[in-house]
Amino acid sequence: MSRPSSQKPAAILSSPGDGNKTQEAPKIEFPCDYAIKIVGNNDVEFDRDMLDIVERFSPEFDRSKVTHRDSRNGKYRSLHVTIYATGEEQLNDLFVALKATGRVQMVL
């Protein structure tokens, strides 16, 4: 079952004797620099299109600091970007816009 985009994933903690327990993800103090990894199908326009979306939500974003990596077989590409995050709403809206392209497999 898929998790609604507004929910934050919980970290799974495990220690001997107490079974699995969940703990809320740590709170982020905004504003801050925020690293994002965008994984999607490797095609000619993937970088440009994804970075255009990132720039819409973070206008001061610096494209020159983006790194990328192709999968072993070249089918997928990951982009590593850092934005200046101003709040949770900005991040949620960015993640939704990236996924809405239909070309993104994961946003981490």
C-alpha positions in Angstrom: 0.0 0.0 0.0 1.4 3.4 -0.9 1.8 6.1 1.7 0.1 9.5 1.1 2.7 12.1 0.1 1.9 14.3 3.2 3.0 11.5 5.6 6.6 11.3 6.7 8.2 7.9 6.7 9.0 6.5 10.1 12.4 5.1 10.9 12.4 1.5 12.0 14.5 0.8 15.0 15.3 -2.7 16.2 17.0 -3.9 19.3 17.2 -7.3 20.9 14.4 -8.2 23.2 12.0 -5.4 22.4 10.8 -6.2 18.9 10.5 -3.5 16.2 9.5 -0.1 17.3 8.9 3.0 15.2 10.2 6.4 15.9 9.2 9.7 14.2 11.7 11.0 11.7 13.7 13.9 13.2 12.3 17.4 12.7 14.0 19.6 10.2 14.7 23.2 11.3 13.8 25.6 8.4 15.3 27.4 6.6 18.2 25.1 5.8 20.2 23.6 3.0 18.4 20.3 2.0 19.9 17.6 -0.1 17.6 15.7 -2.6 18.2 12.7 -4.7 16.0 12.3 -7.8 16.0 8.9 -9.5 14.3 8.4 -12.8 14.5 7.0 -16.3 17.6 8.0 -18.1 16.7 10.0 -21.1 18.1 13.0 -23.0 15.9 15.7 -21.3 15.7 14.1 -17.8 18.4 16.4 -16.2 17.0 19.6 -17.8 13.4 18.9 -17.0 13.9 17.9 -13.4 16.2 20.8 -12.7 13.6 23.2 -14.2 11.1 21.9 -11.7 13.6 22.2 -8.8 14.4 25.8 -9.8 10.6 26.6 -9.8 10.5 25.7 -6.1 13.9 27.1 -5.2 14.8 30.0 -7.5 18.3 30.5 -5.9 19.2 26.8 -6.7 22.7 26.5 -8.2 22.7 24.1 -11.2 26.5 24.1 -11.3 26.5 22.1 -8.0 24.4 19.2 -9.3 26.0 15.8 -9.5 24.5 12.8 -11.4 25.1 9.1 -11.7 23.8 6.5 -14.2 22.8 3.0 -13.1 25.1 0.1 -14.0 22.9 -0.7 -17.1 22.2 2.9 -18.0 18.5 2.6 -17.6 18.2 5.0 -14.6 19.8 8.2 -13.6 20.1 9.9 -10.2 20.5 13.6 -9.7 21.9 14.9 -6.4 20.8 18.5 -5.7 20.9 20.8 -2.7 18.2 23.5 -2.3 17.6 26.2 0.3 14.4 24.8 1.9 12.1 27.3 3.5 9.5 24.9 4.9 7.8 21.5 4.7 5.2 22.8 2.3 7.9 23.8 -0.2 9.4 20.3 0.0 6.1 18.5 -0.3 5.1 20.6 -3.3 8.5 19.9 -5.0 8.2 16.2 -4.4 4.7 16.1 -5.8 5.7 18.1 -8.9 8.7 15.8 -9.6 6.6 12.6 -9.2 3.8 14.1 -11.4 6.1 14.0 -14.4 5.7 10.3 -14.5 9.5 10.0 -15.2 10.6 9.9 -11.5 10.9 6.6 -9.7 12.0 8.0 -6.3 12.7 11.2 -4.6 14.9 10.8 -1.5 
